[in-house]
Amino acid sequence: VGIPGGVYRYIREGRMAWPLALVIISGTLPGVFIGAVLRIKYLPDPSHFRVFVGCVLLYIGIRLLYDLISKPRSSKEKATRIEDCFKHRRGSPISVAETAEGRPIRTVRFSLTNYKFEFYGETFSFNPILVFAMTFCVGIISGTYGIGGGAIVAPFLIAIFALPVYAIAGAALLSTFLTSIVGLCFYTVIAPLYADTGLAIAPDWPLGALFGLGGLMGMYCGARVQKHFPARLIKLILGAVIVVLSLRYISNIF
């Protein structure tokens, strides 16, 4: 419910990396179906699986915080140049009339083994197959817990693949939107098939509406104000939140 406003903002500002979004969605969607089946048939009480997820998140959070301290000088200079471009563009959204070359994100090369793009003059690249494998695993986790995978995908892309936080947010948000819809529909369809199990499988629509209302306001504001904050501050907040969340996941087993 709350995601379309944020996605629209990123598309409007030319900050949607479409090939990256395609790779993420291609990986997470099949994983969602597998995760939903695992949740119902094999993990009615997913406490042990929660510990595994907590350990993965803890690693990502620590990696994000560590990168803030140990990042090479060249990487810091690249991040600084991107932030300077953001400050220069702040308050000046890209018009529809501008060409693709004038947008912040421009695809240089896209193949099965290499996706290279320019973001405000700086070049970044990664292997789509590796991202697909990572997002497939994230999709399984998302399907198991009934959550959108963007909250897990984004830290992975930042910490493991060293992609700029400003460039990947739109793609991660769009993938969350689509995987959430698919997961919602799938759980709704299969709920009658497992009615005799006593598990709460069908979506809680009133609770979902409340989450969506808060998310709608938060995501639109986040997409709007993101470029007003330094990337290091965003990574610091993200890393701290992930560490706290992961420790909470792990502590619930005791």
KEMARVO-90419 format. One record per residue (C-alpha): x, y, z. Coordinates in Angstrom, 3 decimals. Layout:
REM residues N
X; Y; Z
X; Y; Z
...
REM end
This chain:
REM residues 254
X; Y; Z
0.000; 0.000; 0.000
2.687; 2.463; 0.987
5.299; 1.626; -1.632
3.894; 3.094; -4.901
4.414; 6.672; -3.700
8.096; 6.053; -3.057
8.572; 4.142; -6.320
6.932; 6.974; -8.251
9.313; 9.446; -6.657
12.390; 7.467; -7.687
11.134; 7.009; -11.250
10.326; 10.697; -11.515
13.828; 11.651; -10.385
15.467; 9.179; -12.784
16.877; 7.101; -9.931
15.357; 3.754; -10.932
17.972; 1.232; -12.101
15.629; -0.903; -14.201
18.080; -3.748; -15.010
18.916; -4.040; -11.309
15.211; -4.101; -10.455
14.671; -6.846; -13.060
17.421; -9.015; -11.584
16.127; -8.556; -8.033
12.529; -9.327; -8.982
13.553; -12.381; -11.039
15.297; -13.797; -7.990
12.852; -12.930; -5.242
9.582; -13.982; -6.906
10.299; -17.740; -7.180
11.851; -17.638; -3.732
8.626; -16.231; -2.288
6.633; -19.279; -3.424
9.182; -21.679; -1.967
9.334; -19.738; 1.285
5.552; -19.747; 1.685
5.392; -23.531; 1.291
8.296; -24.013; 3.702
6.583; -21.777; 6.243
3.332; -23.747; 6.170
4.573; -27.322; 5.826
7.904; -27.362; 7.632
8.204; -24.225; 9.776
4.939; -23.715; 11.666
7.186; -22.500; 14.503
10.102; -20.883; 12.651
12.122; -19.997; 15.765
15.271; -21.844; 14.653
15.050; -20.359; 11.172
14.705; -16.948; 12.812
18.077; -17.459; 14.480
19.655; -18.148; 11.083
18.109; -14.988; 9.631
19.285; -13.052; 12.676
22.868; -14.234; 12.158
22.765; -13.231; 8.484
21.392; -9.795; 9.360
23.980; -9.389; 12.112
26.760; -10.022; 9.599
25.286; -7.492; 7.165
24.867; -4.863; 9.885
28.415; -5.307; 11.166
29.733; -5.242; 7.600
27.946; -1.952; 6.924
29.319; -0.357; 10.081
32.806; -1.728; 9.439
32.833; -0.346; 5.892
32.197; 3.123; 7.293
35.509; 2.900; 9.128
37.716; 0.893; 6.783
36.548; 2.017; 3.333
39.535; 2.808; 1.047
40.276; 6.434; 0.296
39.301; 6.050; -3.378
35.873; 4.703; -2.411
35.359; 7.564; 0.023
36.259; 10.079; -2.662
33.794; 8.448; -5.077
31.033; 8.607; -2.455
31.868; 12.252; -1.765
31.617; 13.138; -5.449
28.212; 11.464; -5.685
26.954; 13.354; -2.626
28.182; 16.627; -4.116
26.217; 15.888; -7.300
23.156; 15.103; -5.203
23.420; 18.392; -3.361
23.786; 20.197; -6.675
20.663; 18.477; -8.072
18.631; 18.841; -4.879
15.250; 20.349; -5.522
15.631; 19.996; -9.302
13.799; 16.809; -10.362
14.417; 15.530; -13.877
11.741; 16.381; -16.386
10.148; 13.832; -18.670
11.616; 15.636; -21.664
15.189; 14.844; -20.652
16.936; 12.029; -22.480
18.141; 8.853; -20.828
21.705; 10.161; -20.980
20.690; 13.093; -18.802
19.320; 10.949; -16.004
21.317; 10.173; -12.842
21.386; 6.420; -13.619
22.543; 5.366; -17.078
23.057; 1.751; -18.134
26.443; 1.190; -19.792
26.317; -2.591; -20.206
23.806; -5.267; -19.246
24.410; -8.988; -19.764
24.066; -12.214; -17.791
27.495; -11.783; -16.254
27.953; -8.029; -16.025
25.758; -5.032; -15.330
27.599; -1.736; -15.470
25.931; 1.609; -14.905
26.877; 5.218; -14.378
25.505; 7.180; -11.463
26.288; 10.893; -11.566
29.417; 10.212; -13.607
30.736; 7.380; -11.393
30.773; 3.798; -12.715
29.580; 0.767; -10.753
29.232; -2.868; -11.796
28.266; -6.292; -10.477
27.528; -9.832; -11.646
23.743; -10.260; -12.160
24.008; -14.019; -11.571
25.396; -13.447; -8.071
22.703; -10.880; -7.316
20.056; -13.293; -8.641
21.315; -16.059; -6.333
21.346; -13.690; -3.369
17.848; -12.368; -4.060
16.527; -15.907; -4.539
17.604; -16.705; -0.972
16.116; -13.418; 0.203
12.862; -14.346; -1.556
12.690; -17.588; 0.419
13.161; -15.651; 3.652
10.525; -13.128; 2.560
8.030; -15.850; 1.695
8.660; -17.599; 4.991
8.055; -14.516; 7.112
5.589; -12.734; 4.826
7.784; -9.653; 4.466
9.018; -7.679; 1.482
12.634; -8.472; 0.704
13.834; -4.933; 0.064
14.842; -4.457; 3.691
17.279; -7.357; 3.290
18.247; -6.822; -0.354
19.327; -3.196; 0.088
21.899; -3.859; 2.853
23.301; -6.781; 0.816
23.737; -4.588; -2.258
25.427; -1.884; -0.203
27.650; -4.050; 2.005
28.531; -6.951; -0.307
28.346; -5.461; -3.803
29.494; -1.936; -2.807
26.686; -0.196; -4.694
25.704; 3.379; -3.738
22.743; 3.678; -1.415
21.248; 6.481; -3.509
21.220; 4.291; -6.639
19.772; 1.016; -5.335
16.918; 2.308; -3.171
14.400; 2.583; -6.009
15.077; -0.908; -7.373
14.899; -2.458; -3.900
11.639; -0.655; -3.187
10.061; -1.763; -6.469
11.039; -5.379; -5.814
9.506; -5.151; -2.343
6.260; -3.910; -3.872
5.982; -6.743; -6.389
7.086; -9.539; -4.050
4.683; -8.296; -1.376
1.781; -8.420; -3.839
2.742; -11.891; -5.060
3.184; -13.180; -1.512
-0.125; -11.665; -0.435
-1.992; -13.262; -3.339
-0.298; -16.624; -2.852
-1.070; -16.786; 0.871
-4.689; -15.790; 0.145
-5.095; -18.522; -2.478
-3.569; -21.350; -0.449
-5.181; -20.414; 2.895
-8.320; -22.567; 2.285
-6.120; -25.559; 1.422
-4.570; -25.530; 4.893
-7.616; -24.466; 6.904
-7.464; -27.671; 8.972
-3.952; -26.951; 10.257
-5.022; -24.184; 12.616
-2.329; -21.858; 11.265
-3.086; -18.188; 10.592
-2.300; -18.204; 6.872
-4.755; -15.714; 5.374
-3.639; -12.051; 5.447
-4.854; -9.793; 8.266
-6.364; -7.027; 6.115
-7.082; -4.404; 8.849
-3.562; -4.736; 10.248
-2.132; -4.633; 6.743
-4.073; -1.438; 6.025
-2.547; 0.230; 9.091
0.945; -0.844; 8.059
0.284; 0.404; 4.549
-0.927; 3.811; 5.711
2.169; 4.389; 7.800
4.392; 3.015; 5.054
2.807; 5.279; 2.443
3.714; 8.397; 4.378
7.125; 7.146; 5.460
8.265; 5.904; 2.066
7.223; 9.000; 0.170
8.969; 11.197; 2.725
12.010; 8.915; 2.673
12.321; 9.070; -1.107
11.998; 12.851; -0.921
14.475; 13.562; 1.877
17.009; 10.798; 1.185
19.204; 13.035; -0.935
19.376; 15.624; 1.854
21.328; 13.208; 4.082
24.939; 12.051; 3.623
25.314; 8.450; 2.475
27.498; 7.699; 5.510
24.734; 8.791; 7.868
22.197; 6.627; 6.027
24.543; 3.636; 6.214
25.177; 4.295; 9.913
21.458; 4.355; 10.704
20.779; 1.324; 8.510
23.636; -0.665; 10.021
22.616; 0.180; 13.598
18.973; -0.748; 12.974
19.956; -4.054; 11.357
22.284; -4.968; 14.234
19.597; -4.235; 16.839
16.975; -6.155; 14.843
19.276; -9.145; 14.346
20.136; -9.312; 18.049
16.437; -9.257; 18.846
15.838; -12.118; 16.406
18.621; -14.158; 17.983
17.614; -13.397; 21.585
14.048; -14.628; 21.024
15.285; -18.221; 20.981
16.368; -18.024; 24.624
REM end
